[in-house]
Amino acid sequence: MKMNIWDAFWGLEVEQCPCDVHFVEWLEQEGLSRRRIYHFGTGGHHYVGLRCAEPHLDNTVLGITAAPKEYESFIALATDNPRVTHSYSAYFGDIYTSNPRLLPRFDIVTLFHSCEFRSEANDAYGALTDRQVMDLFTEQTDKGGYILFYKGSFAYGTAEPIIAEWAEQMPVEEIAGFKTLRIFRKLA
């Protein structure tokens, strides 16, 4: 049995997948700085981590990738620019094996790639479901924090009913979205 990985490299292709750019634009519009962010799907571009490190945002970002090539690009980025690691770190893993005891608390969580990568291959090693991942990261988000989803995901049709059920059962409220993003605020 092997971990279910994504054996590809995702560069910044804004026309096809603008969620990371829209997320940073939303942070800037709302003036959200000095926040602790969890980012699901770093991409090989590491756009969110790099932009959030800029002085006007000064956010910290912990990102996950299940793509070995994207993780290798983070290692190269950190090696060439060690200052970025003051505010951005990425790790290689399967979000579906996340353990709350290994995670810090967050102010903002992006779950842009919900339902895109979970398959029967994850079942072999006891991985969480998409709904369980949503619940886990909701628990890791502080009151008043935000949880965001991407409406342009190829799997959004699958994720939408799960998000609806999650929103009914968890202490969250949907607030105004931003471009392609659906945004929820944690109430308790």
C-alpha positions as CSV (number, residue, x, y, z in Angstrom):
1,M,0.0,0.0,0.0
2,K,1.3,3.5,-0.9
3,M,0.1,7.0,-0.2
4,N,-2.3,8.4,-2.7
5,I,-0.3,11.2,-4.3
6,W,-0.8,13.7,-7.1
7,D,2.0,12.9,-9.5
8,A,2.1,16.3,-11.3
9,F,3.2,19.9,-10.9
10,W,0.7,22.7,-10.8
11,G,2.1,26.0,-12.0
12,L,0.1,29.2,-11.5
13,E,-2.5,29.0,-14.2
14,V,-4.9,31.9,-13.2
15,E,-7.3,31.5,-16.1
16,Q,-7.9,27.8,-15.3
17,C,-7.7,28.0,-11.4
18,P,-7.7,31.5,-10.0
19,C,-8.5,30.5,-6.4
20,D,-5.1,31.3,-4.9
21,V,-5.0,34.7,-6.6
22,H,-8.6,35.5,-5.5
23,F,-7.8,34.4,-1.9
24,V,-4.9,36.9,-1.7
25,E,-7.1,39.6,-3.2
26,W,-9.7,38.9,-0.6
27,L,-7.2,39.1,2.2
28,E,-6.0,42.5,0.9
29,Q,-9.6,43.8,0.4
30,E,-10.5,42.8,3.9
31,G,-7.2,44.0,5.4
32,L,-6.6,40.6,7.0
33,S,-3.0,40.6,8.1
34,R,-1.1,38.8,10.8
35,R,-3.3,35.8,10.5
36,R,-2.5,32.1,10.8
37,I,-3.5,30.3,7.6
38,Y,-3.8,26.7,6.6
39,H,-3.7,26.2,2.8
40,F,-4.8,23.0,1.1
41,G,-2.9,22.6,-2.1
42,T,0.2,24.8,-2.4
43,G,0.8,24.4,-6.1
44,G,4.3,24.4,-7.4
45,H,4.0,28.2,-7.5
46,H,3.5,28.6,-3.7
47,Y,1.7,31.8,-4.5
48,V,-0.3,32.0,-1.3
49,G,2.8,31.5,0.9
50,L,4.9,34.0,-1.0
51,R,2.2,36.7,-1.2
52,C,1.2,36.3,2.5
53,A,4.8,36.8,3.5
54,E,4.8,40.3,2.0
55,P,5.0,43.1,4.7
56,H,1.5,44.5,4.0
57,L,-0.1,41.1,4.8
58,D,2.4,39.6,7.2
59,N,0.4,36.3,7.5
60,T,1.8,32.9,8.4
61,V,0.9,30.0,6.1
62,L,1.2,26.3,6.6
63,G,0.5,24.6,3.3
64,I,0.1,21.0,2.3
65,T,0.8,19.3,-1.0
66,A,0.4,15.7,-2.0
67,A,2.6,16.3,-5.1
68,P,6.2,15.4,-4.7
69,K,7.3,17.8,-7.4
70,E,5.5,20.7,-5.6
71,Y,7.2,19.8,-2.4
72,E,10.6,19.7,-4.1
73,S,9.8,23.2,-5.5
74,F,9.2,24.4,-1.9
75,I,12.5,22.9,-0.8
76,A,14.2,24.8,-3.6
77,L,12.3,28.0,-2.7
78,A,13.3,27.7,1.0
79,T,16.9,26.9,0.1
80,D,17.2,29.9,-2.2
81,N,15.2,32.3,-0.1
82,P,15.4,31.2,3.6
83,R,13.6,34.4,4.7
84,V,10.4,33.0,3.3
85,T,10.4,30.3,5.9
86,H,9.9,32.8,8.7
87,S,6.3,33.0,7.6
88,Y,5.7,30.1,5.2
89,S,6.1,26.4,5.5
90,A,4.8,23.6,3.3
91,Y,4.7,19.9,4.0
92,F,4.2,16.8,1.9
93,G,1.4,14.6,3.0
94,D,-2.2,13.5,2.5
95,I,-4.6,15.9,4.0
96,Y,-6.9,12.9,4.6
97,T,-4.5,11.6,7.3
98,S,-4.4,14.9,9.2
99,N,-4.2,14.6,13.0
100,P,-5.4,17.6,15.1
101,R,-2.6,16.8,17.7
102,L,0.0,17.7,15.0
103,L,-1.8,20.9,13.9
104,P,-1.7,24.4,15.4
105,R,-4.8,26.7,15.6
106,F,-5.7,28.7,12.6
107,D,-7.5,32.0,11.8
108,I,-8.2,31.0,8.2
109,V,-8.4,27.7,6.4
110,T,-8.6,27.2,2.6
111,L,-10.2,23.9,1.6
112,F,-10.2,24.8,-2.1
113,H,-9.5,21.3,-3.3
114,S,-12.2,19.4,-1.3
115,C,-13.4,16.2,-3.0
116,E,-10.7,16.4,-5.8
117,F,-8.3,13.8,-4.6
118,R,-10.1,11.5,-2.2
119,S,-10.5,8.0,-3.6
120,E,-10.7,4.3,-2.6
121,A,-6.8,4.4,-2.5
122,N,-7.0,6.5,0.6
123,D,-9.3,3.9,2.3
124,A,-6.4,1.4,2.4
125,Y,-4.7,3.4,5.1
126,G,-7.7,4.6,7.1
127,A,-7.8,8.1,5.6
128,L,-10.5,10.6,6.6
129,T,-13.4,11.5,4.3
130,D,-13.9,15.0,2.9
131,R,-16.5,15.7,5.5
132,Q,-14.2,14.6,8.3
133,V,-11.5,16.9,6.9
134,M,-13.9,19.8,6.9
135,D,-14.9,19.0,10.5
136,L,-11.3,18.6,11.7
137,F,-10.2,21.9,10.2
138,T,-13.3,23.7,11.5
139,E,-12.3,22.5,15.0
140,Q,-8.7,23.8,14.4
141,T,-10.1,27.2,13.4
142,D,-10.5,29.8,16.1
143,K,-13.9,31.5,16.8
144,G,-14.3,34.3,14.3
145,G,-12.0,32.7,11.8
146,Y,-12.8,31.8,8.2
147,I,-13.1,28.6,6.2
148,L,-13.1,29.0,2.4
149,F,-14.0,26.8,-0.6
150,Y,-13.4,27.2,-4.3
151,K,-16.6,27.2,-6.5
152,G,-14.5,26.6,-9.7
153,S,-13.1,23.3,-8.6
154,F,-13.7,20.4,-11.0
155,A,-15.1,18.6,-8.0
156,Y,-17.3,21.4,-6.6
157,G,-20.4,19.6,-7.7
158,T,-19.4,16.7,-5.5
159,A,-18.3,19.0,-2.7
160,E,-21.4,21.3,-2.7
161,P,-23.8,18.9,-0.9
162,I,-21.1,18.0,1.6
163,I,-20.5,21.7,2.3
164,A,-24.2,22.2,2.7
165,E,-24.5,19.5,5.3
166,W,-21.3,20.7,7.0
167,A,-22.7,24.3,7.1
168,E,-25.9,23.1,8.7
169,Q,-24.2,21.0,11.4
170,M,-21.1,23.0,12.3
171,P,-21.0,26.4,14.1
172,V,-20.4,28.4,10.9
173,E,-22.3,31.0,8.9
174,E,-21.8,31.8,5.3
175,I,-20.8,35.4,4.6
176,A,-20.4,37.3,1.3
177,G,-18.2,35.4,-1.1
178,F,-15.5,36.9,-3.2
179,K,-15.2,36.2,-6.9
180,T,-14.8,32.3,-7.1
181,L,-14.7,31.8,-3.3
182,R,-17.3,30.7,-0.9
183,I,-16.6,32.0,2.6
184,F,-17.8,30.9,6.0
185,R,-17.1,32.4,9.4
186,K,-16.8,30.3,12.5
187,L,-19.2,31.3,15.2
188,A,-18.1,29.4,18.3
